[in-house]
Structure formats: structure tokens, C-alpha cells
Amino acid sequence: MKHGGNIYKISKKLGCKSEEIVDFSSNINAFHPKTEIIPTQEMILKYADPSYSSLKAAISKKYGVKKREMALFNGATAAIFELFRSLKEKNVVLYAPLYGEYETAALAASKKISKINRFKELYKKPKKGSIVVFVNPSTPEGKFYDLKALFAIWEKQKCTIVLDESFVEFENLPSFREKIRSCKRLYIIHSFTKFHACAGVRIGALFSNKKNIQRLSSPRWALSSFDAAFLTERLQEKGFVSKAQKEHLKHKEMLFEILQSSGLFSKIYPGSANFFLVRSPQAQRIYDELLKQKLLVRQCGNFDFLGDEHLRFAVKERASLDLLKKALDALA
């Protein structure tokens, strides 16, 4: 599995409807407000505001980034591809394991790739003048890193820094957004899909200083009127952030207890995102047996420096967790 959330392919394989699948492979926030945006004739008939001023104002207010310090794309993946296309540096250093689209985008831009194993050689110096890519909290294990020492290394090596912060909101973790003004080579990738639970609304952002943003290219109308209106409303939902963070922590603890009490896993990786990476010599059996019960988890054998014994479980609501507990208890 190259990416979580492919319930359509799995449901076809199982001969069931996609909504019957309980998707523990997808790390989308299980807790969200019921934002209701109804498409209007005006949305459909007229071109969207190409500057997306209302949405950018909402993002600016929420994240403390000025409008001229952001670029919006049809999802974070599109932002990653455009960023690599625009950067002149040829050497890319990926701190792995990480989201696979970074490697795909770097290859598409004819970059030369090298990888640093975060688990074993975190402070290895990257090549001078290279592009370094770091996801924080990381994927697939969700560890949050204090990056002060790494930033010192990167800046000494005159690296262009690409920092993916798509999971910082789940546990109110500190962001490096304010450094985009002082660190001229810093770009921050932010996906609104994860925390704001809107995978079907494809909006991602790149945050950097004004000059860097001006060098980027994107379609004049990168977003649909509906997507822009939806996220604008979502970002202004009162009380959502604090409630979602509280619910996340409560259900994350429940998931941890379910995984631990099953006795099936030799290691449960601690993390600060909305999922747990686990290791088990029975990983394939666990995956297969859960799938028979329409419970889909993420196989992680295709991540660098991990193996087929690794699985990832996303935090879900109580009813889904109860189904998982019952299924794992039966396997123990």
C-alpha cells in the first residue's frame, strides 16, 4: 500500500461498499464540525476569485502568516511537486522514512536523491547547498523532533529547508512558521486535509518569505470555488480546535491501550500525531485477518528503513475502536 485511504480498491477486492470499510489506514482527524456549504449557482457559473482573498485572510488569522507569505495548491502533494520544480538545487536529502511523494516529486524534477536514516544517523551532515526535507511530526511513526540542532547544521551547510508540519495541530505542537522571515531558505508544507478532516477538499499550502513565494508558479485557479468556501468556513469554526485536540488525546490513549493489551505487538512507537506505528512478527496475518472483517490498516513495508513487520493504526472514534479491540482480542 503506497498511501492510506484507498478504500475503493479494497472494497472492490472484498466485494463490499466502500462505506463498509473502517479505515485505520487513513490519518484524517476523526473529529470534526459539521460544516455545511451548499454549492450555489454563483459558485458554478462564475470564475473563482483567483487571489482567494477570503481564504487567505482566514489562514493568515489562524496561522500568523501574511497573505504574501503563502501559496495555495490543489492539495499538499501539488505544492510539493511545484516546489521541487521551482528550486534550482540538484541535490535532495530526504530524512527517511517519510511521505513517499517527496521522492516522487524530486525524481520528476530530475533531482539527485540521497537519504538519511532518522533512526540511526539523524545528525549526519547533508551535502552543502542541498535541499533537505524533514517531516515533523514524522511519518509513519509520528515522532516530534526538537529541530534546533538540525537547523544549525542545515544553515551552516547553506541548505534549502523543506519542513512538512501537516500534523502539528493534533497536539498543539510548536511550529517553525515564524522562522520564514529570518530563514531565507525555509519552506513549510502544510496540509489542511489531516487536522481539519477534509480529504475530499484538496487544499495545501506553502509558507515562505515573499520572494520565495513570488518565484512559485501555479494555475491561476488552483482551487475550486467550493473548496475555497468550505475551508474558509472550516477554519472559522468556533471551539473546534480545542475540542478536537481533547478528543484526539482521549481516543489516542484508548487506541494505545487496545494495541498494548492485545499482546500482538513487540513494539508500539511513541508519537505525537494521530496514529501509532507498531511492529509484529505476525504483521501480515494481523493485516489479513482484520481485512476479512473490513478493518483496513496501513502496511508500512514500503517505507525506507522499515520492514513488512510494521503496521500503522490511525486514531478513530469510539465505535471503530471497539470493533478493532474485538478483532484483535480474537487474534491474540
VOBA-1610 file (N, C-alpha, C; in pm, whole numbers, padded with zeros to 5 digits, always signed):
BEGIN
Met+00085-00120+00000Met+00000+00000+00000Met+00088+00125+00000Lys+00079+00208-00103Lys+00162+00326-00113Lys+00107+00444-00036His-00019+00443-00005His-00081+00555+00066His-00204+00503+00137Gly-00234+00559+00254Gly-00354+00518+00325Gly-00479+00569+00256Gly-00592+00512+00289Gly-00719+00564+00244Gly-00774+00511+00113Asn-00710+00410+00053Asn-00761+00357-00075Asn-00870+00253-00048Ile-00979+00301+00010Ile-01088+00211+00046Ile-01164+00162-00077Tyr-01154+00231-00187Tyr-01229+00195-00306Tyr-01171+00068-00370Lys-01038+00063-00377Lys-00972-00055-00430Lys-00997-00175-00338Ile-00989-00152-00207Ile-01007-00260-00109Ile-01151-00310-00109Ser-01247-00218-00117Ser-01387-00260-00116Ser-01421-00342-00240Lys-01359-00307-00353Lys-01380-00384-00475Lys-01324-00525-00458Lys-01208-00534-00394Lys-01145-00664-00369Lys-01231-00749-00276Leu-01293-00685-00175Leu-01374-00758-00078Leu-01518-00780-00125Gly-01558-00711-00231Gly-01694-00722-00280Gly-01796-00655-00191Cys-01757-00540-00134Cys-01848-00466-00046Cys-01847-00319-00085Lys-01930-00240-00021Lys-01935-00096-00046Lys-01821-00029+00031Ser-01769+00081-00024Ser-01656+00149+00039Ser-01690+00199+00180Glu-01816+00237+00201Glu-01855+00287+00333Glu-01861+00178+00439Glu-01850+00054+00399Glu-01847-00056+00495Glu-01707-00075+00555Ile-01606-00017+00492Ile-01469-00031+00539Ile-01443+00065+00655Val-01388+00015+00765Val-01342+00101+00874Val-01194+00127+00847Asp-01162+00250+00813Asp-01032+00280+00755Asp-00931+00332+00857Phe-00857+00240+00918Phe-00750+00276+01011Phe-00621+00312+00937Ser-00621+00301+00804Ser-00502+00336+00727Ser-00494+00485+00701Ser-00605+00555+00707Ser-00613+00697+00673Ser-00599+00783+00799Asn-00498+00870+00802Asn-00471+00950+00921Asn-00543+01086+00917Ile-00670+01081+00887Ile-00756+01201+00887Ile-00822+01213+01024Asn-00831+01335+01075Asn-00894+01359+01205Asn-01034+01297+01210Ala-01058+01215+01311Ala-01189+01150+01325Ala-01294+01244+01384Phe-01250+01361+01430Phe-01341+01453+01500Phe-01345+01585+01424His-01465+01626+01387His-01477+01744+01303His-01616+01805+01317Pro-01625+01936+01295Pro-01756+02002+01296Pro-01833+01967+01170Lys-01961+01984+01173Lys-02043+01954+01056Lys-02059+02080+00971Thr-01949+02120+00910Thr-01950+02237+00822Thr-02038+02206+00701Glu-02132+02293+00675Glu-02223+02270+00564Glu-02215+02385+00464Ile-02158+02356+00349Ile-02150+02453+00240Ile-02225+02394+00121Ile-02329+02461+00079Ile-02408+02413-00034Ile-02363+02485-00161Pro-02323+02412-00263Pro-02282+02478-00389Pro-02396+02562-00444Thr-02365+02683-00481Thr-02465+02773-00536Thr-02444+02790-00686Gln-02542+02845-00753Gln-02530+02873-00896Gln-02413+02967-00922Glu-02394+03064-00831Glu-02286+03160-00847Glu-02150+03090-00843Met-02135+02994-00753Met-02009+02918-00746Met-01980+02845-00876Ile-02083+02790-00934Ile-02067+02707-01053Ile-02050+02790-01179Leu-02125+02899-01193Leu-02127+02977-01315Leu-02012+03076-01328Lys-01962+03127-01213Lys-01861+03231-01217Lys-01723+03176-01184Tyr-01621+03243-01239Tyr-01485+03209-01201Tyr-01463+03244-01054Ala-01379+03165-00989Ala-01343+03196-00851Ala-01253+03319-00846Asp-01248+03383-00732Asp-01153+03492-00710Asp-01013+03432-00718Pro-00932+03464-00819Pro-00802+03399-00835Pro-00704+03427-00722Ser-00730+03531-00644Ser-00642+03562-00531Ser-00684+03490-00404Tyr-00805+03430-00405Tyr-00859+03359-00288Tyr-00841+03443-00161Ser-00883+03568-00169Ser-00858+03663-00062Ser-00926+03624+00070Ser-01050+03573+00064Ser-01120+03536+00187Ser-01052+03418+00256Leu-01014+03318+00177Leu-00948+03202+00234Leu-00811+03239+00289Lys-00736+03319+00215Lys-00604+03360+00264Lys-00615+03443+00392Ala-00720+03523+00401Ala-00740+03602+00523Ala-00766+03510+00642Ala-00844+03405+00621Ala-00874+03309+00728Ala-00748+03233+00770Ile-00667+03194+00671Ile-00541+03123+00701Ile-00445+03216+00774Ser-00436+03342+00728Ser-00348+03440+00789Ser-00382+03462+00936Lys-00511+03473+00964Lys-00556+03495+01102Lys-00526+03375+01190Lys-00546+03256+01138Lys-00531+03135+01218Lys-00385+03094+01238Tyr-00302+03115+01135Tyr-00166+03063+01139Tyr-00058+03170+01150Gly-00097+03297+01154Gly+00000+03404+01172Gly+00095+03423+01056Val+00049+03389+00937Val+00130+03404+00815Val+00062+03507+00725Lys+00138+03601+00676Lys+00081+03705+00590Lys+00040+03646+00455Lys-00056+03712+00389Lys-00106+03662+00261Lys+00006+03646+00159Arg+00099+03739+00159Arg+00209+03733+00061Arg+00312+03626+00095Glu+00296+03562+00213Glu+00388+03458+00256Glu+00331+03318+00237Met+00227+03307+00156Met+00165+03176+00133Met+00127+03158-00013Ala+00130+03033-00054Ala+00079+02994-00187Ala-00010+02874-00166Leu-00125+02873-00233Leu-00222+02766-00217Leu-00224+02675-00340Phe-00243+02547-00314Phe-00241+02447-00421Phe-00354+02347-00402Asn-00377+02270-00509Asn-00480+02166-00505Asn-00426+02045-00428Gly-00405+02065-00298Gly-00352+01962-00210Gly-00204+01982-00183Ala-00155+01928-00071Ala-00014+01942-00035Ala+00077+01874-00136Thr+00031+01765-00197Thr+00114+01696-00297Thr+00145+01787-00415Ala+00045+01863-00460Ala+00068+01957-00570Ala+00168+02064-00529Ala+00162+02107-00403Ala+00257+02205-00352Ala+00400+02149-00355Ile+00415+02024-00315Ile+00547+01959-00314Ile+00604+01951-00455Phe+00523+01910-00552Phe+00570+01899-00690Phe+00612+02035-00745Glu+00533+02138-00719Glu+00568+02271-00770Glu+00693+02324-00702Leu+00709+02299-00574Leu+00828+02347-00504Leu+00955+02286-00563Phe+00956+02154-00583Phe+01076+02091-00640Phe+01101+02138-00782Arg+00994+02163-00857Arg+01011+02213-00994Arg+01077+02350-00994Ser+01045+02431-00893Ser+01093+02570-00890Ser+01234+02585-00833Leu+01278+02490-00752Leu+01409+02502-00687Leu+01521+02460-00783Lys+01627+02538-00786Lys+01738+02513-00879Lys+01835+02407-00827Glu+01845+02393-00696Glu+01941+02298-00639Glu+01912+02157-00691Lys+02018+02082-00719Lys+02001+01949-00779Lys+02003+01836-00677Asn+02065+01858-00561Asn+02076+01752-00461Asn+01966+01763-00356Val+01895+01654-00335Val+01787+01649-00236Val+01820+01542-00132Val+01813+01582-00005Val+01837+01489+00105Val+01705+01466+00178Leu+01658+01343+00178Leu+01533+01307+00243Leu+01562+01242+00378Tyr+01507+01299+00485Tyr+01519+01236+00616Tyr+01409+01132+00625Ala+01448+01007+00609Ala+01353+00898+00592Ala+01346+00810+00716Pro+01234+00738+00731Pro+01120+00730+00640Pro+01035+00857+00639Leu+00965+00878+00530Leu+00877+00994+00516Leu+00775+00968+00406Tyr+00684+01062+00389Tyr+00580+01057+00288Tyr+00642+01034+00150Gly+00600+00931+00081Gly+00663+00888-00043Gly+00659+00987-00157Glu+00565+01081-00157Glu+00554+01175-00268Glu+00674+01271-00276Tyr+00749+01285-00168Tyr+00868+01370-00176Tyr+00971+01311-00272Glu+00990+01182-00264Glu+01083+01118-00356Glu+01030+01123-00499Thr+00901+01098-00516Thr+00840+01102-00649Thr+00854+01240-00712Ala+00829+01344-00632Ala+00838+01481-00682Ala+00981+01519-00716Ala+01076+01475-00632Ala+01216+01506-00658Ala+01264+01439-00787Leu+01223+01315-00808Leu+01260+01244-00931Leu+01197+01311-01052Ala+01072+01355-01039Ala+01004+01422-01150Ala+01074+01552-01188Ala+01142+01614-01090Ala+01215+01738-01117Ala+01362+01713-01149Ser+01394+01586-01175Ser+01531+01545-01214Ser+01635+01579-01108Lys+01597+01562-00981Lys+01690+01585-00871Lys+01769+01457-00839Lys+01884+01476-00779Lys+01964+01364-00731Lys+01931+01342-00583Ile+01886+01222-00548Ile+01835+01195-00414Ile+01934+01115-00330Ser+01948+01156-00204Ser+02016+01074-00104Ser+01927+01074+00020Lys+01946+00975+00106Lys+01858+00961+00222Lys+01938+00948+00351Ile+01885+01010+00455Ile+01942+00998+00589Ile+01843+00921+00676Asn+01890+00817+00738Asn+01806+00736+00827Asn+01787+00811+00958Arg+01667+00862+00981Arg+01640+00939+01103Arg+01665+00857+01230Phe+01643+00728+01221Phe+01655+00642+01339Phe+01801+00623+01382Lys+01895+00629+01287Lys+02034+00591+01318Lys+02137+00701+01294Glu+02110+00795+01203Glu+02212+00894+01169Glu+02151+01034+01155Leu+02071+01071+01253Leu+01995+01196+01247Leu+02083+01318+01222Tyr+02199+01323+01285Tyr+02282+01443+01277Tyr+02393+01435+01173Lys+02380+01343+01082Lys+02474+01335+00970Lys+02462+01461+00885Lys+02576+01518+00846Lys+02574+01641+00768Lys+02528+01615+00625Pro+02429+01687+00579Pro+02391+01675+00436Pro+02492+01749+00349Lys+02491+01718+00222Lys+02582+01785+00130Lys+02554+01934+00126Lys+02661+02014+00120Lys+02647+02159+00121Lys+02562+02207+00003Gly+02470+02298+00031Gly+02387+02356-00074Gly+02274+02267-00123Ser+02244+02161-00050Ser+02138+02069-00092Ser+02002+02114-00039Ile+01898+02050-00089Ile+01763+02067-00037Ile+01741+01956+00066Val+01706+01992+00189Val+01677+01891+00290Val+01527+01888+00316Val+01473+01770+00333Val+01329+01753+00355Val+01307+01678+00485Phe+01229+01739+00574Phe+01204+01679+00706Phe+01055+01694+00738Val+00992+01584+00779Val+00851+01585+00819Val+00845+01581+00971Asn+00774+01678+01032Asn+00772+01691+01178Asn+00636+01740+01229Pro+00561+01656+01304Pro+00589+01519+01342Pro+00607+01430+01219Ser+00688+01328+01239Ser+00729+01241+01128Ser+00617+01144+01090Thr+00636+01086+00975Thr+00550+00977+00931Thr+00640+00864+00883Pro+00614+00740+00920Pro+00487+00691+00974Pro+00481+00672+01126Glu+00586+00712+01201Glu+00582+00683+01345Glu+00536+00800+01431Gly+00526+00920+01376Gly+00466+01032+01447Gly+00553+01099+01551Lys+00686+01079+01545Lys+00773+01143+01643Lys+00788+01292+01615Phe+00785+01372+01723Phe+00809+01516+01710Phe+00952+01545+01752Tyr+01026+01613+01665Tyr+01167+01641+01689Tyr+01189+01787+01729Asp+01281+01806+01824Asp+01333+01939+01852Asp+01439+01966+01745Leu+01413+02059+01657Leu+01497+02076+01537Leu+01607+02181+01551Lys+01628+02235+01671Lys+01727+02342+01685Lys+01865+02300+01638Ala+01910+02183+01681Ala+02044+02137+01642Ala+02052+02111+01493Leu+01944+02053+01437Leu+01943+02025+01293Leu+01940+02155+01212Phe+01863+02253+01258Phe+01860+02381+01187Phe+01999+02443+01183Ala+02073+02431+01292Ala+02209+02485+01296Ala+02297+02416+01192Ile+02282+02284+01180Ile+02358+02209+01078Ile+02317+02252+00938Trp+02186+02258+00915Trp+02136+02293+00782Trp+02180+02433+00739Glu+02171+02527+00832Glu+02208+02663+00797Glu+02358+02676+00773Lys+02438+02604+00850Lys+02583+02604+00829Lys+02618+02545+00693Gln+02540+02445+00651Gln+02562+02380+00521Gln+02495+02454+00406Lys+02433+02568+00439Lys+02364+02652+00339Lys+02259+02572+00260Cys+02181+02496+00334Cys+02077+02412+00272Cys+01947+02488+00255Thr+01871+02449+00154Thr+01731+02492+00142Thr+01648+02393+00222Ile+01567+02443+00315Ile+01497+02358+00411Ile+01349+02347+00375Val+01303+02224+00356Val+01160+02197+00333Val+01110+02121+00455Leu+01023+02185+00530Leu+00972+02128+00655Leu+00822+02105+00644Asp+00780+01981+00659Asp+00638+01945+00650Asp+00579+01940+00790Glu+00484+02029+00817Glu+00423+02038+00951Glu+00274+02001+00948Ser+00238+01908+00867Ser+00096+01875+00848Ser+00029+01815+00971Phe+00108+01769+01071Phe+00047+01705+01188Phe+00066+01783+01318Val+00119+01905+01313Val+00148+01977+01437Val+00024+02012+01518Glu-00091+02026+01452Glu-00209+02076+01522Glu-00275+01974+01614Phe-00253+01845+01589Phe-00321+01744+01670Phe-00288+01757+01817Glu-00164+01792+01849Glu-00125+01802+01989Glu-00066+01939+02021Asn-00109+02039+01943Asn-00072+02178+01967Asn+00079+02194+01979Leu+00151+02137+01887Leu+00297+02139+01889Leu+00351+02270+01830Pro+00469+02312+01871Pro+00525+02437+01818Pro+00559+02426+01670Ser+00537+02535+01599Ser+00563+02542+01456Ser+00684+02631+01429Phe+00745+02611+01312Phe+00856+02696+01269Phe+00810+02803+01171Arg+00679+02826+01164Arg+00628+02924+01068Arg+00691+03062+01085Glu+00714+03103+01209Glu+00769+03238+01231Glu+00911+03253+01178Lys+00981+03141+01153Lys+01118+03147+01103Lys+01126+03176+00952Ile+01011+03176+00883Ile+01018+03200+00739Ile+01067+03342+00709Arg+01058+03431+00807Arg+01104+03569+00785Arg+01254+03584+00809Ser+01308+03502+00896Ser+01451+03513+00928Ser+01536+03411+00855Cys+01475+03300+00816Cys+01547+03194+00744Cys+01507+03200+00597Lys+01591+03258+00514Lys+01555+03286+00375Lys+01535+03163+00289Arg+01590+03049+00334Arg+01579+02927+00254Arg+01479+02827+00312Leu+01387+02873+00393Leu+01291+02784+00459Leu+01156+02786+00388Tyr+01106+02665+00359Tyr+00971+02646+00305Tyr+00897+02550+00399Ile+00772+02583+00431Ile+00692+02495+00516Ile+00571+02444+00437Ile+00559+02313+00432Ile+00443+02249+00368Ile+00336+02228+00474His+00212+02265+00441His+00103+02245+00536His-00018+02188+00463Ser-00061+02070+00506Ser-00182+02010+00452Ser-00299+02041+00545Phe-00408+02091+00490Phe-00527+02116+00570Phe-00614+01992+00581Thr-00579+01890+00503Thr-00657+01766+00498Thr-00661+01695+00632Lys-00546+01687+00700Lys-00533+01599+00817Lys-00616+01646+00936Phe-00576+01756+00996Phe-00642+01801+01119Phe-00784+01848+01093His-00804+01914+00980His-00937+01971+00952His-01030+01874+00881Ala-00987+01749+00869Ala-01073+01639+00826Ala-01150+01669+00698Cys-01077+01701+00594Cys-01145+01732+00466Cys-01063+01678+00350Ala-01043+01546+00349Ala-00961+01484+00245Ala-01019+01507+00105Gly-01150+01522+00097Gly-01213+01545-00033Gly-01198+01688-00081Val-01158+01779+00008Val-01132+01918-00029Val-00981+01932-00040Arg-00933+01942-00161Arg-00789+01934-00187Arg-00722+02071-00176Ile-00677+02105-00055Ile-00607+02232-00036Ile-00483+02211+00050Gly-00370+02253-00005Gly-00245+02252+00069Gly-00179+02387+00054Ala-00087+02419+00145Ala-00022+02550+00141Ala+00128+02536+00150Leu+00195+02634+00090Leu+00339+02652+00107Leu+00357+02786+00176Phe+00429+02786+00288Phe+00459+02909+00359Phe+00608+02940+00343Ser+00641+03061+00304Ser+00781+03102+00294Ser+00783+03255+00286Asn+00903+03313+00268Asn+00908+03458+00259Asn+00855+03505+00123Lys+00827+03631+00115Lys+00760+03687-00002Lys+00833+03657-00132Lys+00965+03672-00134Lys+01042+03649-00257Lys+01034+03504-00303Asn+01040+03412-00207Asn+01030+03270-00243Asn+00893+03237-00301Ile+00789+03293-00241Ile+00652+03268-00287Ile+00633+03324-00428Gln+00689+03438-00456Gln+00674+03500-00588Gln+00739+03417-00699Arg+00838+03336-00664Arg+00906+03254-00765Arg+00828+03128-00802Leu+00726+03096-00723Leu+00647+02976-00749Leu+00546+03002-00861Ser+00509+02894-00929Ser+00406+02902-01032Ser+00293+02806-00997Ser+00172+02847-01019Ser+00058+02759-01000Ser-00053+02805-01094Pro-00147+02718-01126Pro-00258+02759-01214Pro-00330+02881-01157Arg-00379+02965-01245Arg-00448+03087-01200Arg-00563+03052-01107Trp-00635+02946-01138Trp-00742+02899-01049Trp-00704+02761-00998Ala-00621+02757-00895Ala-00572+02630-00841Ala-00679+02557-00761Leu-00777+02632-00708Leu-00881+02574-00622Leu-01018+02602-00679Ser-01111+02513-00651Ser-01249+02539-00691Ser-01313+02637-00594Ser-01418+02704-00638Ser-01491+02797-00550Ser-01545+02724-00428Phe-01593+02601-00449Phe-01649+02524-00338Phe-01541+02491-00235Asp-01426+02441-00281Asp-01319+02405-00189Asp-01275+02524-00105Ala-01257+02637-00171Ala-01214+02758-00101Ala-01317+02803+00002Ala-01445+02800-00036Ala-01551+02841+00057Ala-01561+02745+00176Phe-01546+02616+00147Phe-01554+02516+00254Phe-01444+02536+00357Leu-01319+02547+00312Leu-01209+02559+00407Leu-01215+02692+00482Thr-01258+02798+00415Thr-01273+02926+00482Thr-01367+02913+00601Glu-01479+02844+00578Glu-01577+02822+00685Glu-01520+02730+00793Arg-01453+02626+00752Arg-01398+02528+00846Arg-01299+02593+00943Leu-01214+02680+00889Leu-01111+02743+00971Leu-01169+02839+01074Gln-01294+02880+01053Gln-01357+02976+01144Gln-01454+02911+01242Glu-01461+02777+01243Glu-01549+02706+01335Glu-01505+02732+01479Lys-01591+02790+01559Lys-01555+02824+01697Lys-01543+02700+01785Gly-01437+02694+01860Gly-01419+02587+01957Gly-01373+02455+01899Phe-01361+02448+01766Phe-01326+02320+01705Phe-01187+02271+01746Val-01089+02359+01742Val-00950+02318+01766Val-00933+02257+01904Ser-00978+02326+02007Ser-00959+02276+02144Ser-01038+02147+02167Lys-01158+02140+02113Lys-01239+02019+02130Lys-01176+01901+02056Ala-01132+01924+01934Ala-01072+01818+01853Ala-00944+01766+01917Gln-00863+01857+01972Gln-00739+01815+02037Gln-00769+01732+02162Lys-00869+01771+02237Lys-00908+01696+02357Lys-00959+01558+02320Glu-01044+01550+02219Glu-01099+01422+02175Glu-00989+01333+02117His-00899+01394+02045His-00787+01319+01987His-00706+01249+02096Leu-00668+01324+02199Leu-00585+01266+02306Leu-00657+01154+02380Lys-00786+01174+02402Lys-00865+01071+02472Lys-00871+00942+02390His-00900+00953+02263His-00913+00834+02179His-00777+00775+02140Lys-00675+00858+02138Lys-00541+00806+02114Lys-00498+00716+02229Glu-00529+00756+02350Glu-00497+00672+02466Glu-00574+00541+02461Met-00699+00548+02417Met-00778+00426+02402Met-00715+00333+02299Leu-00671+00389+02187Leu-00608+00307+02083Leu-00481+00243+02137Phe-00400+00319+02209Phe-00277+00264+02265Phe-00306+00145+02356Glu-00406+00160+02442Glu-00441+00053+02536Glu-00490-00071+02462Ile-00564-00051+02353Ile-00612-00164+02272Ile-00495-00239+02209Leu-00402-00165+02152Leu-00286-00226+02089Leu-00197-00297+02191Gln-00176-00231+02303Gln-00089-00288+02406Gln-00150-00412+02470Ser-00278-00406+02503Ser-00343-00518+02573Ser-00360-00641+02485Ser-00354-00623+02352Ser-00370-00736+02262Ser-00253-00834+02272Gly-00135-00784+02310Gly-00017-00868+02320Gly+00038-00912+02185Leu-00010-00852+02076Leu+00030-00894+01941Leu+00153-00820+01889Phe+00192-00713+01958Phe+00294-00626+01902Phe+00418-00621+01991Ser+00533-00640+01927Ser+00659-00638+02001Ser+00705-00495+02030Lys+00654-00399+01953Lys+00685-00259+01978Lys+00572-00168+01931Ile+00539-00072+02014Ile+00446+00035+01977Ile+00527+00164+01987Tyr+00546+00231+01875Tyr+00630+00350+01872Tyr+00556+00469+01934Pro+00617+00537+02033Pro+00553+00657+02087Pro+00555+00768+01983Gly+00452+00851+01979Gly+00447+00957+01879Gly+00355+01070+01920Ser+00358+01178+01842Ser+00278+01297+01871Ser+00183+01331+01758Ala+00147+01231+01679Ala+00050+01251+01571Ala-00074+01166+01600Asn-00162+01153+01502Asn-00288+01082+01526Asn-00282+00938+01474Phe-00170+00870+01499Phe-00155+00731+01459Phe-00043+00667+01541Phe-00041+00534+01540Phe+00067+00458+01603Phe+00129+00364+01501Leu+00260+00364+01495Leu+00334+00264+01420Leu+00364+00149+01515Val+00342+00027+01468Val+00368-00091+01551Val+00453-00190+01474Arg+00514-00281+01550Arg+00592-00387+01487Arg+00546-00521+01542Ser+00531-00618+01455Ser+00490-00751+01497Ser+00538-00855+01396Pro+00592-00967+01443Pro+00628-01075+01351Pro+00506-01135+01282Gln+00387-01102+01336Gln+00262-01152+01279Gln+00190-01046+01195Ala+00263-00945+01151Ala+00201-00830+01086Ala+00113-00869+00967Gln+00161-00956+00880Gln+00082-00995+00762Gln-00045-01066+00803Arg-00035-01155+00901Arg-00154-01227+00949Arg-00254-01129+01010Ile-00206-01036+01089Ile-00293-00936+01152Ile-00364-00854+01045Tyr-00288-00809+00946Tyr-00346-00730+00837Tyr-00455-00810+00765Asp-00424-00932+00729Asp-00519-01015+00653Asp-00645-01045+00732Glu-00629-01079+00859Glu-00745-01113+00941Glu-00833-00992+00968Leu-00771-00877+00990Leu-00850-00755+01010Leu-00926-00718+00883Leu-00860-00736+00769Leu-00923-00702+00641Leu-01046-00788+00616Lys-01041-00913+00658Lys-01158-01001+00643Lys-01279-00943+00716Gln-01251-00866+00822Gln-01359-00803+00900Gln-01382-00658+00858Lys-01326-00624+00741Lys-01344-00490+00681Lys-01279-00380+00766Leu-01170-00416+00833Leu-01089-00320+00907Leu-00957-00305+00833Leu-00932-00188+00777Leu-00814-00166+00694Leu-00708-00091+00772Val-00586-00148+00782Val-00474-00080+00846Val-00365-00057+00742Arg-00268+00026+00776Arg-00163+00065+00681Arg-00044-00028+00694Gln-00011-00097+00586Gln+00112-00174+00583Gln+00228-00079+00552Cys+00339-00095+00622Cys+00448+00004+00612Cys+00578-00052+00557Gly+00571-00167+00493Gly+00691-00227+00438Gly+00754-00148+00325Asn+00678-00056+00263Asn+00734+00022+00152Asn+00802+00151+00198Phe+00803+00177+00330Phe+00876+00292+00382Phe+01024+00257+00396Asp+01110+00353+00364Asp+01254+00333+00382Asp+01285+00299+00527Phe+01375+00206+00546Phe+01428+00168+00677Phe+01326+00099+00767Leu+01212+00060+00711Leu+01114-00021+00783Leu+01097-00152+00708Gly+01022-00245+00768Gly+01003-00374+00703Gly+00859-00418+00704Asp+00835-00537+00651Asp+00699-00589+00640Asp+00635-00618+00775Glu+00715-00614+00882Glu+00660-00640+01015Glu+00597-00514+01077His+00596-00405+01004His+00543-00278+01055His+00402-00249+01000Leu+00314-00204+01088Leu+00179-00161+01054Leu+00153-00025+01120Arg+00058+00048+01066Arg+00020+00175+01129Arg-00132+00180+01149Phe-00171+00223+01269Phe-00312+00236+01304Phe-00343+00382+01333Ala-00442+00438+01265Ala-00483+00576+01290Ala-00585+00582+01404Val-00587+00694+01473Val-00685+00716+01579Val-00823+00734+01517Lys-00921+00664+01572Lys-01058+00674+01522Lys-01155+00698+01638Glu-01283+00712+01604Glu-01385+00735+01706Glu-01414+00606+01783Arg-01487+00617+01892Arg-01507+00508+01987Arg-01564+00381+01921Ala-01663+00396+01836Ala-01727+00278+01775Ala-01627+00198+01693Ser-01542+00265+01617Ser-01442+00196+01536Ser-01336+00130+01624Leu-01299+00198+01732Leu-01201+00141+01825Leu-01255+00016+01893Asp-01383+00016+01922Asp-01445-00103+01983Asp-01439-00222+01887Leu-01462-00196+01759Leu-01453-00303+01658Leu-01311-00357+01649Leu-01215-00266+01655Leu-01075-00307+01648Leu-01036-00391+01769Lys-01077-00349+01885Lys-01045-00424+02007Lys-01100-00567+01999Lys-01222-00579+01957Lys-01285-00711+01946Lys-01208-00798+01847Ala-01167-00738+01735Ala-01097-00814+01632Ala-00957-00856+01678Leu-00885-00767+01744Leu-00751-00800+01791Leu-00754-00900+01905Asp-00852-00888+01992Asp-00866-00984+02102Asp-00889-01126+02049Ala-00963-01133+01938Ala-00989-01263+01879Ala-00864-01325+01816Leu-00768-01238+01778Leu-00645-01285+01716Leu-00539-01326+01817Ala-00549-01270+01936Ala-00445-01291+02038Ala-00436-01438+02081
//
